Structure formats: structure tokens, C-alpha cells
Amino acid sequence: MTASVVVPLADRSRPAVQPPVKRPADSPLAQARAARGWSQLQVIRSLMRLAAHWGWPVASETSLKVQLSRWENGANEPSQTYQVLLCAVLRATPAELGFGRAACPAAPLAGEDTAALADRVQALETLVIQLSARLGAVVA
């Protein structure tokens, strides 16, 4: 029988270096999510439930996980459909989530013209503001 040889897992001549700690994104969207104490998965599932309730088609949970991460890190900006859903789910205005109108031109959905979609988004933004105010009054 031969003797066992113990091989160190790390080179002790150099100190171990900790990999960079991944910190949450500092975007308004990420901050709004964190303020609610929600994980990305909780936001995604809420978004999917609301979209299903409204009859709006959305991406799969896996795709939304990637998209939400990219939105929070500023790599992409959500389409207006997702902006409306995120505003409703997070109970925030587009401005509070960092969505700018100039950065996200209206894109028609299934037979809607651009003006009609813009009116629809404006109406939903107003509704989100009103519901947020009511929620604040109930909580207070």
C-alpha cells in the first residue's frame, strides 16, 4: 500500500482573493423592488398574474427573470406594456421607476394606433397614481 499525499487546495504563498461581491442595481426600478422587500422572482410572478388577469401576453418566467435583471441594471428599458405592468405591480409611477417617455416611444399593439396606445398608457399612469394615493391613505 502506498502512502497518501495531501495536496493543498490553494497556493498558500499567495493570499486568497475574495471575488467581487455582487451588489444590487441602483436603478429606481431595483430600488422600488427592494423597498417592497421583494425578490426578482416575486416581482415576476406578480407581473405574470396581473398580465394574465388583464389578458395581456407576456414572456415566460425564465425570460422575464433575465429581462428584469437587464432592466434593473440599465442594459435595456422595458417596453410600455411591461412599464405599465411594473407600475401597477410595484404601485409606483413611471417617473418613480425611472421610465422616461423620450426613451420609450409608443409601439402599437394588435391593431391599436400610436395615439390610442399613448392615451391608454396615460390613463393607466393616472390610475396607478390614484391607487397609490388611496393605498397611502388606507395605510396611514
Backbone bond lengths (Angstrom), bond angles and torsions (degrees), N, CA, C in turn:
res aa  C-N    CA-C-N  psi(-1)  N-CA   C-N-CA  omega(-1)  CA-C   N-CA-C  phi
1 M - - - 1.434 - - 1.528 109.01 -
2 T 1.329 117.59 139.31 1.455 121.22 -179.07 1.519 110.01 -95.76
3 A 1.307 115.30 155.94 1.465 120.81 -179.90 1.530 109.77 -74.27
4 S 1.309 117.02 144.94 1.464 121.85 177.60 1.521 109.57 -77.26
5 V 1.300 115.79 143.25 1.450 121.23 176.63 1.525 107.72 -112.57
6 V 1.330 116.58 128.09 1.453 121.36 178.66 1.520 107.76 -93.15
7 V 1.318 116.11 123.70 1.460 121.57 179.56 1.516 108.17 -107.41
8 P 1.342 117.58 123.13 1.467 118.50 179.84 1.528 110.68 -65.68
9 L 1.315 116.03 146.79 1.457 121.14 -179.84 1.520 112.09 -79.07
10 A 1.310 116.99 -21.14 1.457 120.02 -178.85 1.516 109.49 -132.38
11 D 1.285 116.31 152.30 1.454 122.58 175.87 1.522 107.67 -77.12
12 R 1.316 117.22 109.46 1.462 121.32 -175.43 1.518 113.17 -73.46
13 S 1.331 117.61 -9.07 1.463 118.70 179.32 1.527 111.54 -75.61
14 R 1.319 116.73 -19.67 1.470 121.39 177.12 1.514 108.95 -117.56
15 P 1.328 117.56 137.34 1.471 118.55 178.22 1.530 110.36 -68.78
16 A 1.303 115.04 148.04 1.468 120.48 177.65 1.526 109.44 -67.37
17 V 1.308 115.91 141.60 1.461 121.45 179.49 1.516 108.03 -113.39
18 Q 1.319 115.64 123.99 1.461 119.93 179.79 1.515 109.63 -73.16
19 P 1.334 117.29 134.61 1.462 119.53 176.01 1.523 109.38 -63.13
20 P 1.338 117.05 156.13 1.473 118.68 -179.99 1.525 110.79 -60.51
21 V 1.311 114.96 139.57 1.459 121.30 179.16 1.518 107.51 -80.48
22 K 1.312 115.30 127.04 1.457 120.00 179.00 1.518 108.64 -78.14
23 R 1.318 116.57 117.49 1.452 120.81 179.91 1.523 109.14 -102.53
24 P 1.323 115.83 154.47 1.461 117.97 -179.29 1.525 111.35 -64.92
25 A 1.299 115.17 153.83 1.464 121.47 178.64 1.525 109.56 -63.36
26 D 1.315 115.27 150.86 1.466 120.40 -179.44 1.525 112.50 -98.36
27 S 1.304 118.20 11.66 1.461 120.67 -178.03 1.524 110.06 -69.51
28 P 1.323 116.82 156.05 1.477 119.30 176.99 1.532 112.16 -57.08
29 L 1.328 117.13 -35.62 1.467 120.41 179.13 1.527 110.28 -63.54
30 A 1.321 117.39 -46.70 1.468 121.45 179.56 1.522 110.44 -64.79
31 Q 1.319 116.93 -38.73 1.457 120.71 179.55 1.532 111.48 -66.58
32 A 1.319 116.56 -38.66 1.471 120.33 178.47 1.525 110.35 -64.90
33 R 1.320 116.00 -40.71 1.465 120.12 178.19 1.529 109.79 -64.34
34 A 1.321 116.41 -46.67 1.463 120.80 -178.94 1.531 111.36 -64.27
35 A 1.325 116.69 -36.25 1.470 121.04 179.50 1.533 111.29 -61.91
36 R 1.308 116.49 -31.02 1.471 120.62 177.37 1.521 111.25 -81.89
37 G 1.334 116.02 -12.94 1.463 119.90 -177.53 1.516 112.70 77.57
38 W 1.328 116.13 23.00 1.457 121.23 -177.60 1.520 111.54 -96.50
39 S 1.319 114.94 147.75 1.461 121.15 169.96 1.528 107.84 -82.90
40 Q 1.314 115.90 167.98 1.463 118.80 176.23 1.524 109.83 -61.27
41 L 1.317 116.81 -37.92 1.462 120.44 -179.52 1.527 111.43 -62.62
42 Q 1.324 117.81 -38.48 1.465 120.44 178.15 1.530 111.04 -64.63
43 V 1.323 116.80 -40.53 1.464 120.51 177.28 1.522 109.81 -62.96
44 I 1.313 116.72 -46.39 1.464 121.36 -177.46 1.522 110.79 -61.81
45 R 1.310 116.93 -46.35 1.474 119.67 -179.07 1.526 111.48 -65.72
46 S 1.318 117.21 -38.21 1.467 120.09 176.61 1.521 110.46 -65.38
47 L 1.328 115.85 -42.93 1.458 121.33 178.39 1.535 110.46 -60.20
48 M 1.325 116.81 -43.28 1.460 120.77 -179.64 1.536 111.63 -66.20
49 R 1.342 116.40 -40.12 1.471 119.60 178.81 1.525 110.86 -64.66
50 L 1.336 116.92 -43.39 1.451 120.61 179.67 1.529 110.70 -65.20
51 A 1.320 116.91 -43.25 1.467 120.37 178.67 1.528 110.46 -61.54
52 A 1.311 117.13 -41.71 1.469 120.58 178.15 1.521 110.28 -63.76
53 H 1.335 116.93 -41.45 1.466 121.24 178.92 1.528 110.75 -61.85
54 W 1.334 116.69 -40.64 1.459 121.16 179.49 1.525 112.69 -82.28
55 G 1.320 118.09 -8.71 1.467 121.17 -179.12 1.524 113.13 77.58
56 W 1.327 116.79 24.99 1.466 120.97 -179.72 1.522 109.34 -96.90
57 P 1.313 117.70 130.98 1.473 119.32 176.13 1.527 110.48 -75.01
58 V 1.333 116.29 137.40 1.464 121.71 176.31 1.528 108.80 -135.72
59 A 1.315 115.51 170.11 1.457 121.60 179.98 1.527 110.48 -68.83
60 S 1.325 116.04 170.93 1.463 121.43 178.38 1.524 110.31 -70.18
61 E 1.311 115.90 164.39 1.464 120.73 179.76 1.531 110.92 -57.54
62 T 1.325 117.08 -42.99 1.467 121.25 179.97 1.518 111.41 -62.25
63 S 1.326 116.80 -44.89 1.470 120.37 178.97 1.519 111.24 -65.74
64 L 1.323 116.65 -39.83 1.464 120.13 179.70 1.525 111.52 -65.79
65 K 1.320 117.62 -32.41 1.473 120.82 176.93 1.524 109.66 -60.44
66 V 1.326 116.23 -45.92 1.461 120.94 179.21 1.529 109.78 -66.22
67 Q 1.340 116.10 -45.69 1.464 120.09 -178.54 1.523 111.51 -61.89
68 L 1.330 118.06 -45.23 1.457 120.86 -178.88 1.527 110.51 -60.86
69 S 1.298 116.39 -41.74 1.458 119.93 177.53 1.530 110.84 -60.76
70 R 1.323 116.63 -43.77 1.468 120.73 179.28 1.532 111.17 -66.65
71 W 1.333 117.68 -37.60 1.468 121.05 178.02 1.532 109.67 -65.17
72 E 1.340 115.86 -44.38 1.458 119.58 -178.29 1.531 112.24 -66.96
73 N 1.307 117.09 -31.12 1.462 121.06 -179.10 1.519 113.03 -90.92
74 G 1.325 118.02 1.28 1.456 121.76 176.20 1.516 114.88 79.21
75 A 1.318 118.38 10.44 1.460 120.62 178.74 1.530 110.80 -72.03
76 N 1.307 117.21 -34.52 1.472 123.70 178.92 1.518 108.13 -140.12
77 E 1.322 115.79 163.18 1.461 120.83 172.84 1.531 107.30 -115.13
78 P 1.321 117.77 137.32 1.465 119.65 -178.73 1.527 111.56 -64.45
79 S 1.329 114.76 149.98 1.465 119.99 175.06 1.520 108.32 -65.33
80 Q 1.324 116.50 169.05 1.466 119.63 -178.74 1.519 111.76 -61.98
81 T 1.307 117.93 -34.75 1.464 120.11 177.59 1.519 110.17 -58.92
82 Y 1.326 116.54 -49.13 1.459 120.26 179.98 1.526 111.43 -69.58
83 Q 1.324 117.67 -31.79 1.460 120.05 176.97 1.528 110.20 -62.21
84 V 1.320 116.85 -44.71 1.467 120.78 179.36 1.526 110.12 -63.09
85 L 1.325 116.73 -44.63 1.464 120.54 179.44 1.528 111.00 -63.23
86 L 1.321 117.27 -44.56 1.460 120.64 -179.85 1.526 111.44 -64.30
87 C 1.332 117.00 -40.50 1.466 120.35 177.56 1.530 110.57 -60.09
88 A 1.306 116.43 -43.92 1.465 120.59 -178.92 1.528 110.98 -68.33
89 V 1.311 117.54 -44.56 1.458 121.74 -177.60 1.530 111.17 -66.86
90 L 1.323 116.54 -42.43 1.464 120.33 -177.69 1.524 113.06 -90.47
91 R 1.349 116.30 -0.38 1.467 122.42 179.58 1.520 110.89 51.86
92 A 1.329 113.73 55.42 1.463 120.52 -178.53 1.519 109.36 -140.97
93 T 1.314 115.61 159.33 1.463 120.77 176.48 1.527 109.02 -82.96
94 P 1.327 117.68 161.88 1.464 120.08 176.52 1.535 111.81 -56.54
95 A 1.325 116.63 -40.42 1.470 119.72 179.45 1.530 111.05 -63.38
96 E 1.332 117.51 -39.41 1.465 121.08 179.33 1.523 112.08 -65.23
97 L 1.322 116.97 -27.59 1.463 121.07 179.14 1.529 112.12 -94.29
98 G 1.331 116.40 0.95 1.456 120.22 176.50 1.508 115.12 82.17
99 F 1.328 116.78 20.85 1.461 120.53 178.94 1.520 108.82 -91.01
100 G 1.309 116.95 125.58 1.456 121.38 178.29 1.509 111.09 -109.36
101 R 1.300 116.73 140.50 1.471 120.73 179.47 1.525 111.81 -62.36
102 A 1.332 117.90 -41.26 1.461 120.78 -177.43 1.521 111.14 -63.75
103 A 1.330 116.17 -32.37 1.458 120.00 -177.70 1.518 112.67 -80.10
104 C 1.320 117.17 -11.07 1.455 119.60 -174.82 1.520 110.51 -138.61
105 P 1.332 117.74 81.76 1.452 119.60 179.78 1.527 111.51 -64.42
106 A 1.311 115.19 151.57 1.464 120.26 -178.99 1.515 110.81 -65.85
107 A 1.317 115.33 135.35 1.459 121.51 176.48 1.517 107.28 -120.53
108 P 1.323 118.52 128.45 1.460 120.09 -177.18 1.522 112.75 -64.53
109 L 1.327 115.87 145.24 1.458 122.77 174.79 1.517 108.75 -111.48
110 A 1.260 117.76 137.64 1.461 125.27 170.90 1.522 115.02 20.50
111 G 1.294 118.34 69.83 1.452 122.56 173.56 1.515 115.62 88.70
112 E 1.312 118.94 -1.91 1.458 120.69 178.99 1.525 109.47 -89.06
113 D 1.308 116.51 142.41 1.464 118.14 175.01 1.522 109.09 -86.46
114 T 1.312 116.59 166.70 1.458 122.06 -175.27 1.523 112.67 -59.83
115 A 1.318 118.42 -42.37 1.464 121.46 -179.28 1.530 110.79 -64.12
116 A 1.320 116.91 -41.53 1.466 120.46 179.60 1.526 110.47 -64.58
117 L 1.319 116.84 -40.31 1.456 120.35 179.09 1.529 110.62 -66.63
118 A 1.316 116.89 -42.15 1.471 120.22 178.23 1.529 110.76 -61.14
119 D 1.344 117.34 -41.22 1.468 121.36 177.15 1.529 110.83 -63.22
120 R 1.318 115.64 -40.81 1.459 121.14 -180.00 1.534 110.58 -64.26
121 V 1.311 116.46 -44.39 1.457 120.80 178.89 1.526 110.27 -63.39
122 Q 1.332 116.85 -43.31 1.468 120.76 178.88 1.525 110.88 -60.59
123 A 1.331 116.19 -42.47 1.469 120.09 178.96 1.531 110.78 -63.50
124 L 1.322 116.67 -40.14 1.460 120.01 179.21 1.524 111.37 -69.64
125 E 1.329 117.23 -36.58 1.464 120.54 176.48 1.528 110.01 -62.11
126 T 1.321 116.74 -42.63 1.465 121.49 178.31 1.523 110.16 -62.71
127 L 1.319 116.24 -42.32 1.462 121.13 178.52 1.524 110.80 -61.82
128 V 1.327 117.55 -43.44 1.465 121.19 178.91 1.528 110.31 -60.39
129 I 1.334 117.17 -42.88 1.465 121.30 179.20 1.528 110.38 -62.69
130 Q 1.332 116.70 -44.79 1.467 120.86 -179.88 1.528 111.33 -64.30
131 L 1.332 116.30 -43.53 1.462 119.93 -179.79 1.525 111.30 -66.70
132 S 1.329 116.64 -37.40 1.470 120.19 177.16 1.522 110.42 -63.31
133 A 1.337 117.21 -40.75 1.463 120.98 178.75 1.527 110.78 -64.84
134 R 1.323 116.67 -42.07 1.477 120.07 178.85 1.528 110.84 -64.77
135 L 1.325 115.95 -41.51 1.453 120.34 179.65 1.532 109.85 -62.62
136 G 1.326 115.74 -42.10 1.465 119.81 177.86 1.513 111.61 -61.07
137 A 1.329 117.31 -38.93 1.458 121.34 179.42 1.527 110.84 -67.87
138 V 1.318 117.14 -37.97 1.462 120.86 -179.74 1.527 110.93 -69.47
139 V 1.326 115.60 -41.05 1.461 120.59 -178.93 1.518 111.79 -68.63
140 A 1.340 115.91 -35.27 1.478 120.38 -177.28 1.493 113.31 -71.74
